Amino acid sequence: MKNIGYEFKYIIADEAQYIKNNNTQNAKAIKKINAETRYALTGTPIENSLSELWSIFDYIMPGYLFSYKKFKENYEMPIIRDEDGGTMKKLKMLIEPFVLRRIKSEVLTELPDKTITVLNNEMHDEQQKIYMSYLQNAKQEAMNEINANGFEKSQIKILALLMRLRQICCHPSLFIDNYKGESSKLNQCTELIKDAVEAGHKILLFSGYTAMFDIIEKSLKEQNIKYFKLTGATKVGERIKLVDEFNENDEIKVFLISLKAGGTGLNLIGADMVIHYDPWWNISAENQATDRTYRIGQKKNVQVYKLITKNSIEEKIYDLQQKKAKLIDNMLSTNETFINKLSREDIMELFK
């Protein structure tokens, strides 16, 4: 795109996370438009790395945070790799005068309380044996893959190996045919739902694995608990119908929603309890899912439960999220952690 020669008084980039990657056509095009004053509006100024913050500032104030090469050397690497608190403070001082941050609790003061609870479960017997056996094989396979192809080219394979470990925590039958054993997490979730329904709660249950719903549905039917289900395969018209009926019909106690399909665009204030069956790499997606019920119009206190399997990859993912989120939150982020932004050391720690 060539510079068209016009100069505008203002240019406002709404949803500025779409220019977080400086190499995209979106970013290159908007940065060529001349304007006296530039604004960027986004709820996710940092999703994956500090390079995204640099790209947004490169649009607002070109050169203010130096070239990306210098920014990476002087700020990004010391902060992310070395957790250098002094460098983080310097960067924060640079950007603070130009950032206006709105926090939901400050804007929507009329919202009721939200309580987040982590519920741990422990694998037993056959499930534990399967997990430990697969863990050893996965660790060795990951090392072989990295040695053969290098860390950067091995990430898809590593992600697949980690996914299997996560699936075992949810329920081994997600990928093991004819598995007849139990899942400690499913047992815990069933008891939680049963007690909540008896206490009069309505529940949103999110999972990153739609296949897990087939298993949960059997459990709900055994308990005679009425439910709805929404996945990426649900048509738009059906989505609206399900949402409206769930909010209005007290007999429908549980709404099973895939994390990707239900993270945005749904108003489910009929629920007052949220269960995250499995932790997701993207903690912001979990927060957005919770906000399907914790939003304007909600009158009840909201209980959020995160089911985490002890001594497993889930516990390590959760701990890693908290560690990374605390650091990045200081730079006004949305607390996201993605697998492709983890270091080799972080990755191998997940296999321990």
BALOBA-1460 file (C-alpha; in Angstrom, 3 decimals):
// residues 352
<rec num="1" residu="m" x="0.000" y="0.000" z="0.000"/>
<rec num="2" residu="k" x="1.388" y="3.375" z="-1.030"/>
<rec num="3" residu="n" x="1.102" y="6.484" z="1.085"/>
<rec num="4" residu="i" x="-1.945" y="8.264" z="-0.380"/>
<rec num="5" residu="g" x="-0.755" y="11.752" z="0.580"/>
<rec num="6" residu="y" x="-3.630" y="12.708" z="2.859"/>
<rec num="7" residu="e" x="-3.051" y="13.681" z="6.471"/>
<rec num="8" residu="f" x="-5.851" y="13.142" z="8.972"/>
<rec num="9" residu="k" x="-6.424" y="14.924" z="12.266"/>
<rec num="10" residu="y" x="-7.000" y="11.637" z="14.096"/>
<rec num="11" residu="i" x="-6.712" y="7.960" z="13.324"/>
<rec num="12" residu="i" x="-8.253" y="5.443" z="15.714"/>
<rec num="13" residu="a" x="-7.449" y="1.736" z="15.524"/>
<rec num="14" residu="d" x="-10.237" y="-0.190" z="17.230"/>
<rec num="15" residu="e" x="-9.458" y="-3.803" z="18.197"/>
<rec num="16" residu="a" x="-5.775" y="-2.901" z="17.881"/>
<rec num="17" residu="q" x="-4.712" y="-6.461" z="18.678"/>
<rec num="18" residu="y" x="-5.111" y="-7.042" z="14.939"/>
<rec num="19" residu="i" x="-1.936" y="-5.029" z="14.372"/>
<rec num="20" residu="k" x="0.040" y="-6.770" z="17.117"/>
<rec num="21" residu="n" x="2.095" y="-8.620" z="14.504"/>
<rec num="22" residu="n" x="4.232" y="-6.024" z="12.762"/>
<rec num="23" residu="n" x="4.704" y="-8.262" z="9.722"/>
<rec num="24" residu="t" x="1.025" y="-8.548" z="8.777"/>
<rec num="25" residu="q" x="-0.597" y="-6.572" z="5.957"/>
<rec num="26" residu="n" x="-3.019" y="-5.015" z="8.493"/>
<rec num="27" residu="a" x="-0.178" y="-3.577" z="10.532"/>
<rec num="28" residu="k" x="1.831" y="-2.404" z="7.530"/>
<rec num="29" residu="a" x="-1.166" y="-0.724" z="5.900"/>
<rec num="30" residu="i" x="-2.448" y="1.252" z="8.886"/>
<rec num="31" residu="k" x="1.043" y="2.434" z="9.794"/>
<rec num="32" residu="k" x="1.312" y="4.125" z="6.398"/>
<rec num="33" residu="i" x="-1.684" y="6.380" z="7.025"/>
<rec num="34" residu="n" x="-0.685" y="9.912" z="8.047"/>
<rec num="35" residu="a" x="-2.347" y="11.479" z="11.098"/>
<rec num="36" residu="e" x="-1.511" y="14.104" z="13.703"/>
<rec num="37" residu="t" x="-2.779" y="11.983" z="16.587"/>
<rec num="38" residu="r" x="-3.177" y="8.223" z="16.797"/>
<rec num="39" residu="y" x="-5.188" y="6.085" z="19.196"/>
<rec num="40" residu="a" x="-5.271" y="2.326" z="19.723"/>
<rec num="41" residu="l" x="-8.197" y="0.629" z="21.477"/>
<rec num="42" residu="t" x="-7.827" y="-2.977" z="22.614"/>
<rec num="43" residu="g" x="-8.648" y="-5.249" z="25.494"/>
<rec num="44" residu="t" x="-5.628" y="-7.414" z="24.732"/>
<rec num="45" residu="p" x="-2.525" y="-5.237" z="24.286"/>
<rec num="46" residu="i" x="-0.309" y="-8.255" z="24.995"/>
<rec num="47" residu="e" x="-1.485" y="-11.733" z="24.091"/>
<rec num="48" residu="n" x="1.634" y="-13.734" z="23.330"/>
<rec num="49" residu="s" x="4.701" y="-11.583" z="23.864"/>
<rec num="50" residu="l" x="5.983" y="-8.066" z="24.464"/>
<rec num="51" residu="s" x="6.669" y="-7.733" z="20.736"/>
<rec num="52" residu="e" x="2.934" y="-7.088" z="20.344"/>
<rec num="53" residu="l" x="3.128" y="-4.128" z="22.687"/>
<rec num="54" residu="w" x="6.025" y="-2.827" z="20.615"/>
<rec num="55" residu="s" x="4.002" y="-3.164" z="17.387"/>
<rec num="56" residu="i" x="1.072" y="-1.192" z="18.799"/>
<rec num="57" residu="f" x="3.406" y="1.555" z="20.022"/>
<rec num="58" residu="d" x="5.142" y="1.496" z="16.635"/>
<rec num="59" residu="y" x="1.757" y="2.477" z="15.190"/>
<rec num="60" residu="i" x="0.953" y="5.102" z="17.846"/>
<rec num="61" residu="m" x="4.409" y="6.639" z="18.192"/>
<rec num="62" residu="p" x="6.845" y="5.251" z="15.609"/>
<rec num="63" residu="g" x="10.346" y="4.981" z="17.052"/>
<rec num="64" residu="y" x="9.344" y="5.701" z="20.643"/>
<rec num="65" residu="l" x="10.198" y="2.151" z="21.728"/>
<rec num="66" residu="f" x="13.161" y="2.088" z="19.330"/>
<rec num="67" residu="s" x="13.587" y="-0.481" z="16.554"/>
<rec num="68" residu="y" x="12.237" y="-3.930" z="17.326"/>
<rec num="69" residu="k" x="15.756" y="-5.361" z="17.335"/>
<rec num="70" residu="k" x="16.829" y="-2.908" z="20.041"/>
<rec num="71" residu="f" x="13.564" y="-3.344" z="21.944"/>
<rec num="72" residu="k" x="13.993" y="-7.104" z="21.969"/>
<rec num="73" residu="e" x="17.584" y="-6.925" z="23.179"/>
<rec num="74" residu="n" x="17.057" y="-4.239" z="25.819"/>
<rec num="75" residu="y" x="13.558" y="-5.046" z="27.087"/>
<rec num="76" residu="e" x="11.759" y="-8.139" z="25.799"/>
<rec num="77" residu="m" x="14.456" y="-10.728" z="26.423"/>
<rec num="78" residu="p" x="15.556" y="-9.440" z="29.845"/>
<rec num="79" residu="i" x="11.914" y="-9.266" z="31.021"/>
<rec num="80" residu="i" x="10.579" y="-12.543" z="29.628"/>
<rec num="81" residu="r" x="13.682" y="-14.717" z="29.738"/>
<rec num="82" residu="d" x="15.460" y="-13.331" z="32.781"/>
<rec num="83" residu="e" x="12.447" y="-11.933" z="34.671"/>
<rec num="84" residu="d" x="14.418" y="-8.723" z="35.187"/>
<rec num="85" residu="g" x="12.257" y="-6.598" z="37.458"/>
<rec num="86" residu="g" x="14.361" y="-3.470" z="36.959"/>
<rec num="87" residu="t" x="14.001" y="-3.591" z="33.185"/>
<rec num="88" residu="m" x="10.287" y="-4.218" z="33.540"/>
<rec num="89" residu="k" x="9.933" y="-1.072" z="35.664"/>
<rec num="90" residu="k" x="11.832" y="0.964" z="33.063"/>
<rec num="91" residu="l" x="9.537" y="-0.226" z="30.270"/>
<rec num="92" residu="k" x="6.465" y="0.388" z="32.394"/>
<rec num="93" residu="m" x="7.624" y="3.959" z="33.044"/>
<rec num="94" residu="l" x="8.003" y="4.483" z="29.305"/>
<rec num="95" residu="i" x="4.500" y="3.335" z="28.393"/>
<rec num="96" residu="e" x="2.426" y="4.396" z="31.423"/>
<rec num="97" residu="p" x="1.901" y="8.042" z="30.345"/>
<rec num="98" residu="f" x="0.293" y="6.835" z="27.132"/>
<rec num="99" residu="v" x="-1.901" y="4.010" z="28.444"/>
<rec num="100" residu="l" x="-5.399" y="4.370" z="29.902"/>
<rec num="101" residu="r" x="-6.535" y="1.062" z="31.342"/>
<rec num="102" residu="r" x="-10.115" y="0.137" z="32.241"/>
<rec num="103" residu="i" x="-10.628" y="-2.771" z="34.621"/>
<rec num="104" residu="k" x="-13.994" y="-4.498" z="34.659"/>
<rec num="105" residu="s" x="-14.377" y="-4.251" z="38.428"/>
<rec num="106" residu="e" x="-13.902" y="-0.483" z="38.221"/>
<rec num="107" residu="v" x="-16.335" y="0.051" z="35.350"/>
<rec num="108" residu="l" x="-19.113" y="-2.394" z="36.278"/>
<rec num="109" residu="t" x="-19.300" y="-1.652" z="39.982"/>
<rec num="110" residu="e" x="-22.831" y="-3.056" z="40.203"/>
<rec num="111" residu="l" x="-21.700" y="-6.608" z="39.463"/>
<rec num="112" residu="p" x="-22.044" y="-9.106" z="42.334"/>
<rec num="113" residu="d" x="-19.089" y="-11.027" z="43.740"/>
<rec num="114" residu="k" x="-17.185" y="-13.640" z="41.747"/>
<rec num="115" residu="t" x="-15.307" y="-16.403" z="43.588"/>
<rec num="116" residu="i" x="-12.705" y="-18.578" z="41.850"/>
<rec num="117" residu="t" x="-11.832" y="-21.927" z="43.405"/>
<rec num="118" residu="v" x="-9.316" y="-24.512" z="42.242"/>
<rec num="119" residu="l" x="-10.507" y="-28.051" z="42.937"/>
<rec num="120" residu="n" x="-7.802" y="-30.711" z="42.804"/>
<rec num="121" residu="n" x="-8.334" y="-34.365" z="42.025"/>
<rec num="122" residu="e" x="-5.894" y="-37.280" z="42.054"/>
<rec num="123" residu="m" x="-5.679" y="-40.058" z="39.502"/>
<rec num="124" residu="h" x="-5.920" y="-43.587" z="40.838"/>
<rec num="125" residu="d" x="-5.241" y="-47.144" z="39.672"/>
<rec num="126" residu="e" x="-5.490" y="-47.664" z="35.913"/>
<rec num="127" residu="q" x="-5.689" y="-43.986" z="35.000"/>
<rec num="128" residu="q" x="-2.512" y="-43.264" z="36.979"/>
<rec num="129" residu="k" x="-0.654" y="-46.185" z="35.384"/>
<rec num="130" residu="i" x="-1.630" y="-45.038" z="31.891"/>
<rec num="131" residu="y" x="-0.532" y="-41.477" z="32.628"/>
<rec num="132" residu="m" x="2.878" y="-42.433" z="34.037"/>
<rec num="133" residu="s" x="3.569" y="-44.831" z="31.171"/>
<rec num="134" residu="y" x="2.640" y="-42.269" z="28.541"/>
<rec num="135" residu="l" x="4.556" y="-39.522" z="30.348"/>
<rec num="136" residu="q" x="7.841" y="-41.446" z="30.094"/>
<rec num="137" residu="n" x="7.292" y="-42.230" z="26.430"/>
<rec num="138" residu="a" x="6.236" y="-38.666" z="25.631"/>
<rec num="139" residu="k" x="9.273" y="-37.166" z="27.354"/>
<rec num="140" residu="q" x="11.650" y="-39.390" z="25.404"/>
<rec num="141" residu="e" x="9.817" y="-38.775" z="22.145"/>
<rec num="142" residu="a" x="9.949" y="-35.007" z="22.706"/>
<rec num="143" residu="m" x="13.701" y="-35.104" z="23.335"/>
<rec num="144" residu="n" x="14.281" y="-37.218" z="20.216"/>
<rec num="145" residu="e" x="12.188" y="-34.830" z="18.141"/>
<rec num="146" residu="i" x="14.056" y="-31.755" z="19.409"/>
<rec num="147" residu="n" x="17.460" y="-33.373" z="18.865"/>
<rec num="148" residu="a" x="16.524" y="-34.413" z="15.343"/>
<rec num="149" residu="n" x="14.719" y="-31.293" z="14.112"/>
<rec num="150" residu="g" x="15.499" y="-28.499" z="16.551"/>
<rec num="151" residu="f" x="13.193" y="-26.837" z="19.064"/>
<rec num="152" residu="e" x="11.426" y="-24.439" z="16.686"/>
<rec num="153" residu="k" x="10.428" y="-27.157" z="14.198"/>
<rec num="154" residu="s" x="9.318" y="-29.566" z="16.921"/>
<rec num="155" residu="q" x="6.556" y="-27.507" z="18.525"/>
<rec num="156" residu="i" x="3.616" y="-29.092" z="16.695"/>
<rec num="157" residu="k" x="4.816" y="-32.552" z="17.676"/>
<rec num="158" residu="i" x="5.390" y="-31.433" z="21.267"/>
<rec num="159" residu="l" x="1.925" y="-29.899" z="21.450"/>
<rec num="160" residu="a" x="0.425" y="-33.218" z="20.284"/>
<rec num="161" residu="l" x="2.319" y="-35.113" z="22.979"/>
<rec num="162" residu="l" x="1.191" y="-32.686" z="25.656"/>
<rec num="163" residu="m" x="-2.389" y="-32.906" z="24.424"/>
<rec num="164" residu="r" x="-2.413" y="-36.669" z="25.043"/>
<rec num="165" residu="l" x="-1.294" y="-36.121" z="28.622"/>
<rec num="166" residu="r" x="-4.044" y="-33.567" z="29.113"/>
<rec num="167" residu="q" x="-6.612" y="-35.940" z="27.651"/>
<rec num="168" residu="i" x="-5.610" y="-38.691" z="30.066"/>
<rec num="169" residu="c" x="-6.262" y="-36.281" z="32.929"/>
<rec num="170" residu="c" x="-9.743" y="-35.580" z="31.544"/>
<rec num="171" residu="h" x="-10.586" y="-39.192" z="30.721"/>
<rec num="172" residu="p" x="-8.312" y="-41.814" z="29.111"/>
<rec num="173" residu="s" x="-11.123" y="-42.977" z="26.830"/>
<rec num="174" residu="l" x="-10.739" y="-39.725" z="24.858"/>
<rec num="175" residu="f" x="-8.128" y="-41.566" z="22.820"/>
<rec num="176" residu="i" x="-7.867" y="-45.089" z="24.256"/>
<rec num="177" residu="d" x="-10.479" y="-47.412" z="22.784"/>
<rec num="178" residu="n" x="-12.298" y="-49.752" z="25.148"/>
<rec num="179" residu="y" x="-10.958" y="-48.067" z="28.281"/>
<rec num="180" residu="k" x="-13.080" y="-49.416" z="31.122"/>
<rec num="181" residu="g" x="-11.499" y="-47.645" z="34.087"/>
<rec num="182" residu="e" x="-12.612" y="-44.498" z="35.847"/>
<rec num="183" residu="s" x="-11.591" y="-40.860" z="35.650"/>
<rec num="184" residu="s" x="-11.065" y="-39.138" z="38.977"/>
<rec num="185" residu="k" x="-11.848" y="-35.791" z="37.401"/>
<rec num="186" residu="l" x="-15.137" y="-37.007" z="35.931"/>
<rec num="187" residu="n" x="-16.144" y="-38.420" z="39.310"/>
<rec num="188" residu="q" x="-15.303" y="-35.097" z="40.958"/>
<rec num="189" residu="c" x="-17.164" y="-33.115" z="38.317"/>
<rec num="190" residu="t" x="-20.251" y="-35.335" z="38.585"/>
<rec num="191" residu="e" x="-20.415" y="-34.861" z="42.350"/>
<rec num="192" residu="l" x="-19.932" y="-31.115" z="42.006"/>
<rec num="193" residu="i" x="-22.745" y="-30.825" z="39.466"/>
<rec num="194" residu="k" x="-25.063" y="-33.056" z="41.471"/>
<rec num="195" residu="d" x="-24.576" y="-31.014" z="44.661"/>
<rec num="196" residu="a" x="-24.903" y="-27.715" z="42.783"/>
<rec num="197" residu="v" x="-28.136" y="-28.715" z="41.056"/>
<rec num="198" residu="e" x="-29.632" y="-29.870" z="44.356"/>
<rec num="199" residu="a" x="-28.715" y="-26.448" z="45.795"/>
<rec num="200" residu="g" x="-30.574" y="-24.701" z="42.969"/>
<rec num="201" residu="h" x="-27.641" y="-23.527" z="40.837"/>
<rec num="202" residu="k" x="-27.486" y="-23.329" z="37.048"/>
<rec num="203" residu="i" x="-24.121" y="-24.249" z="35.566"/>
<rec num="204" residu="l" x="-21.949" y="-23.455" z="32.550"/>
<rec num="205" residu="l" x="-19.409" y="-26.235" z="31.961"/>
<rec num="206" residu="f" x="-16.544" y="-25.469" z="29.568"/>
<rec num="207" residu="s" x="-14.041" y="-27.864" z="28.049"/>
<rec num="208" residu="g" x="-11.476" y="-27.625" z="25.295"/>
<rec num="209" residu="y" x="-12.423" y="-31.136" z="24.154"/>
<rec num="210" residu="t" x="-15.879" y="-31.542" z="22.613"/>
<rec num="211" residu="a" x="-15.444" y="-35.320" z="22.763"/>
<rec num="212" residu="m" x="-15.431" y="-35.013" z="26.549"/>
<rec num="213" residu="f" x="-19.042" y="-33.885" z="26.400"/>
<rec num="214" residu="d" x="-20.130" y="-37.300" z="25.108"/>
<rec num="215" residu="i" x="-18.777" y="-38.802" z="28.325"/>
<rec num="216" residu="i" x="-20.195" y="-36.093" z="30.580"/>
<rec num="217" residu="e" x="-23.605" y="-36.395" z="28.927"/>
<rec num="218" residu="k" x="-23.861" y="-40.052" z="29.948"/>
<rec num="219" residu="s" x="-23.181" y="-39.048" z="33.531"/>
<rec num="220" residu="l" x="-25.808" y="-36.286" z="33.436"/>
<rec num="221" residu="k" x="-28.402" y="-38.647" z="31.996"/>
<rec num="222" residu="e" x="-27.714" y="-41.163" z="34.777"/>
<rec num="223" residu="q" x="-28.400" y="-38.377" z="37.288"/>
<rec num="224" residu="n" x="-31.536" y="-37.251" z="35.380"/>
<rec num="225" residu="i" x="-30.063" y="-33.769" z="35.013"/>
<rec num="226" residu="k" x="-31.359" y="-31.813" z="32.026"/>
<rec num="227" residu="y" x="-28.737" y="-30.039" z="29.937"/>
<rec num="228" residu="f" x="-27.967" y="-28.251" z="26.669"/>
<rec num="229" residu="k" x="-24.816" y="-28.490" z="24.556"/>
<rec num="230" residu="l" x="-23.140" y="-25.930" z="22.311"/>
<rec num="231" residu="t" x="-20.119" y="-26.631" z="20.107"/>
<rec num="232" residu="g" x="-18.636" y="-25.260" z="16.913"/>
<rec num="233" residu="a" x="-21.077" y="-27.442" z="14.994"/>
<rec num="234" residu="t" x="-24.096" y="-25.683" z="16.490"/>
<rec num="235" residu="k" x="-25.785" y="-23.400" z="13.934"/>
<rec num="236" residu="v" x="-26.191" y="-19.691" z="14.695"/>
<rec num="237" residu="g" x="-29.976" y="-19.835" z="14.885"/>
<rec num="238" residu="e" x="-29.827" y="-22.808" z="17.216"/>
<rec num="239" residu="r" x="-27.266" y="-21.034" z="19.426"/>
<rec num="240" residu="i" x="-29.651" y="-18.129" z="20.035"/>
<rec num="241" residu="k" x="-32.533" y="-20.479" z="20.764"/>
<rec num="242" residu="l" x="-30.491" y="-22.537" z="23.247"/>
<rec num="243" residu="v" x="-29.177" y="-19.435" z="25.029"/>
<rec num="244" residu="d" x="-32.619" y="-17.881" z="25.419"/>
<rec num="245" residu="e" x="-34.213" y="-21.080" z="26.691"/>
<rec num="246" residu="f" x="-31.369" y="-21.796" z="29.110"/>
<rec num="247" residu="n" x="-31.705" y="-18.332" z="30.639"/>
<rec num="248" residu="e" x="-35.480" y="-18.670" z="31.006"/>
<rec num="249" residu="n" x="-36.060" y="-22.367" z="31.736"/>
<rec num="250" residu="d" x="-35.191" y="-23.321" z="35.317"/>
<rec num="251" residu="e" x="-35.436" y="-27.011" z="34.439"/>
<rec num="252" residu="i" x="-32.296" y="-26.847" z="32.272"/>
<rec num="253" residu="k" x="-29.554" y="-26.964" z="34.872"/>
<rec num="254" residu="v" x="-26.349" y="-27.444" z="32.861"/>
<rec num="255" residu="f" x="-24.998" y="-25.939" z="29.639"/>
<rec num="256" residu="l" x="-22.046" y="-27.808" z="28.103"/>
<rec num="257" residu="i" x="-20.047" y="-25.372" z="25.978"/>
<rec num="258" residu="s" x="-16.847" y="-25.903" z="24.030"/>
<rec num="259" residu="l" x="-14.325" y="-23.253" z="24.992"/>
<rec num="260" residu="k" x="-13.662" y="-22.053" z="21.447"/>
<rec num="261" residu="a" x="-17.331" y="-21.949" z="20.430"/>
<rec num="262" residu="g" x="-18.571" y="-20.247" z="23.581"/>
<rec num="263" residu="g" x="-15.818" y="-17.868" z="24.557"/>
<rec num="264" residu="t" x="-17.516" y="-14.793" z="23.111"/>
<rec num="265" residu="g" x="-20.878" y="-13.519" z="21.934"/>
<rec num="266" residu="l" x="-23.103" y="-15.306" z="24.453"/>
<rec num="267" residu="n" x="-25.191" y="-13.805" z="27.241"/>
<rec num="268" residu="l" x="-25.803" y="-16.557" z="29.790"/>
<rec num="269" residu="i" x="-26.651" y="-14.653" z="32.951"/>
<rec num="270" residu="g" x="-29.152" y="-17.374" z="33.824"/>
<rec num="271" residu="a" x="-26.204" y="-19.330" z="35.235"/>
<rec num="272" residu="d" x="-24.489" y="-18.563" z="38.513"/>
<rec num="273" residu="m" x="-21.803" y="-21.255" z="38.434"/>
<rec num="274" residu="v" x="-18.986" y="-21.926" z="35.974"/>
<rec num="275" residu="i" x="-16.917" y="-25.109" z="35.771"/>
<rec num="276" residu="h" x="-13.729" y="-25.223" z="33.690"/>
<rec num="277" residu="y" x="-13.278" y="-28.947" z="33.239"/>
<rec num="278" residu="d" x="-9.733" y="-28.652" z="31.898"/>
<rec num="279" residu="p" x="-7.191" y="-25.798" z="31.903"/>
<rec num="280" residu="w" x="-6.517" y="-24.122" z="28.577"/>
<rec num="281" residu="w" x="-3.204" y="-22.716" z="27.346"/>
<rec num="282" residu="n" x="-4.929" y="-19.403" z="26.836"/>
<rec num="283" residu="i" x="-6.078" y="-18.207" z="30.255"/>
<rec num="284" residu="s" x="-7.761" y="-15.203" z="28.645"/>
<rec num="285" residu="a" x="-10.092" y="-17.604" z="26.809"/>
<rec num="286" residu="e" x="-11.082" y="-19.050" z="30.177"/>
<rec num="287" residu="n" x="-11.779" y="-15.565" z="31.517"/>
<rec num="288" residu="q" x="-13.858" y="-14.672" z="28.467"/>
<rec num="289" residu="a" x="-15.818" y="-17.899" z="28.884"/>
<rec num="290" residu="t" x="-16.527" y="-17.078" z="32.535"/>
<rec num="291" residu="d" x="-17.729" y="-13.658" z="31.443"/>
<rec num="292" residu="r" x="-20.599" y="-15.273" z="29.516"/>
<rec num="293" residu="t" x="-22.409" y="-15.208" z="32.871"/>
<rec num="294" residu="y" x="-20.382" y="-12.638" z="34.827"/>
<rec num="295" residu="r" x="-21.581" y="-9.574" z="32.959"/>
<rec num="296" residu="i" x="-24.156" y="-6.767" z="32.972"/>
<rec num="297" residu="g" x="-27.497" y="-8.116" z="34.176"/>
<rec num="298" residu="q" x="-26.080" y="-10.751" z="36.523"/>
<rec num="299" residu="k" x="-27.751" y="-10.403" z="39.935"/>
<rec num="300" residu="k" x="-26.349" y="-13.463" z="41.725"/>
<rec num="301" residu="n" x="-22.877" y="-14.142" z="43.054"/>
<rec num="302" residu="v" x="-20.922" y="-16.274" z="40.596"/>
<rec num="303" residu="q" x="-18.904" y="-19.331" z="41.648"/>
<rec num="304" residu="v" x="-16.092" y="-20.407" z="39.304"/>
<rec num="305" residu="y" x="-14.439" y="-23.816" z="39.686"/>
<rec num="306" residu="k" x="-11.274" y="-24.932" z="37.917"/>
<rec num="307" residu="l" x="-10.702" y="-28.683" z="37.991"/>
<rec num="308" residu="i" x="-6.985" y="-29.471" z="38.139"/>
<rec num="309" residu="t" x="-5.480" y="-32.967" z="38.360"/>
<rec num="310" residu="k" x="-2.678" y="-33.119" z="40.928"/>
<rec num="311" residu="n" x="0.806" y="-34.332" z="40.015"/>
<rec num="312" residu="s" x="0.055" y="-33.961" z="36.330"/>
<rec num="313" residu="i" x="0.638" y="-31.676" z="33.382"/>
<rec num="314" residu="e" x="-2.519" y="-29.773" z="34.362"/>
<rec num="315" residu="e" x="-0.967" y="-28.684" z="37.630"/>
<rec num="316" residu="k" x="2.182" y="-27.603" z="35.819"/>
<rec num="317" residu="i" x="0.208" y="-25.667" z="33.204"/>
<rec num="318" residu="y" x="-1.732" y="-23.910" z="35.949"/>
<rec num="319" residu="d" x="1.424" y="-23.046" z="37.890"/>
<rec num="320" residu="l" x="3.142" y="-21.811" z="34.736"/>
<rec num="321" residu="q" x="0.142" y="-19.671" z="33.853"/>
<rec num="322" residu="q" x="0.187" y="-18.017" z="37.263"/>
<rec num="323" residu="k" x="3.921" y="-17.337" z="37.049"/>
<rec num="324" residu="k" x="3.764" y="-15.883" z="33.556"/>
<rec num="325" residu="a" x="0.491" y="-14.043" z="34.151"/>
<rec num="326" residu="k" x="1.848" y="-12.212" z="37.179"/>
<rec num="327" residu="l" x="4.834" y="-10.981" z="35.196"/>
<rec num="328" residu="i" x="2.938" y="-9.944" z="32.075"/>
<rec num="329" residu="d" x="0.033" y="-8.424" z="34.001"/>
<rec num="330" residu="n" x="2.468" y="-5.786" z="35.237"/>
<rec num="331" residu="m" x="2.762" y="-4.711" z="31.610"/>
<rec num="332" residu="l" x="-1.044" y="-4.307" z="31.299"/>
<rec num="333" residu="s" x="-1.662" y="-7.607" z="29.554"/>
<rec num="334" residu="t" x="-4.584" y="-10.013" z="29.373"/>
<rec num="335" residu="n" x="-2.652" y="-12.762" z="31.135"/>
<rec num="336" residu="e" x="-2.333" y="-15.101" z="28.169"/>
<rec num="337" residu="t" x="0.199" y="-17.870" z="27.860"/>
<rec num="338" residu="f" x="0.615" y="-19.821" z="24.627"/>
<rec num="339" residu="i" x="2.565" y="-22.978" z="24.015"/>
<rec num="340" residu="n" x="4.494" y="-21.500" z="21.099"/>
<rec num="341" residu="k" x="5.894" y="-18.769" z="23.343"/>
<rec num="342" residu="l" x="7.326" y="-21.093" z="25.977"/>
<rec num="343" residu="s" x="11.056" y="-21.682" z="26.162"/>
<rec num="344" residu="r" x="12.644" y="-25.093" z="25.717"/>
<rec num="345" residu="e" x="13.159" y="-25.244" z="29.489"/>
<rec num="346" residu="d" x="9.482" y="-24.429" z="30.117"/>
<rec num="347" residu="i" x="8.418" y="-27.144" z="27.690"/>
<rec num="348" residu="m" x="10.594" y="-29.861" z="29.199"/>
<rec num="349" residu="e" x="9.417" y="-28.910" z="32.683"/>
<rec num="350" residu="l" x="5.911" y="-29.938" z="31.597"/>
<rec num="351" residu="f" x="7.129" y="-33.480" z="30.991"/>
<rec num="352" residu="k" x="8.522" y="-33.919" z="34.509"/>
